[in-house]
Amino acid sequence: MRDSCWKVYAATALVFFMAAACYNGGFDPWGEEASLSLTWAINDAPADADACEAAGAATVRMSINTSREPWYDNMLEWNCSRGWVVLDTLFAVGDYYLQWELLDANRQILKTTPWVRMLLVRGENSYDVDFYTD
């Protein structure tokens, strides 16, 4: 009997642990009302292959949340040398905090922008990001 109780307790604890690890506060930015066009630069120069290589950058990653806590999704990462992206009708209308990171090939953060509070309205929204590496 004691062995069965131990197994039940262990299984219950595991379920609660897994639920806590996956919980993100119910945050969900996805919708079909708001688009976001982004461009990024490095040291005031367009983010092309040369600028990204000089900075040691491989990827640009965006975090979005209703607070200043990072929230990431693979759909919000792009090759640095692309220099721009249009996230067409991807977000729900809302008041968000946005932040961008410049990552190297090992996914280490090279630069992080300050948080920007942005109201994403229905239709087109745009923002220009500049990473200063000097």
Secondary structure, DSSP 8 states (H G I E B T S, - for coil): -HHHHHHHHHHHHHHHHHHHHH--TT---EEEEEEEEEEEEETTEE--HHHHHHHT--EEEEEEESSSS----GGGEEEGGG-EEEEEEEE-SEEEEEEEEEE-TT--EEEE---EEEEE-SEEEEEEEEE---
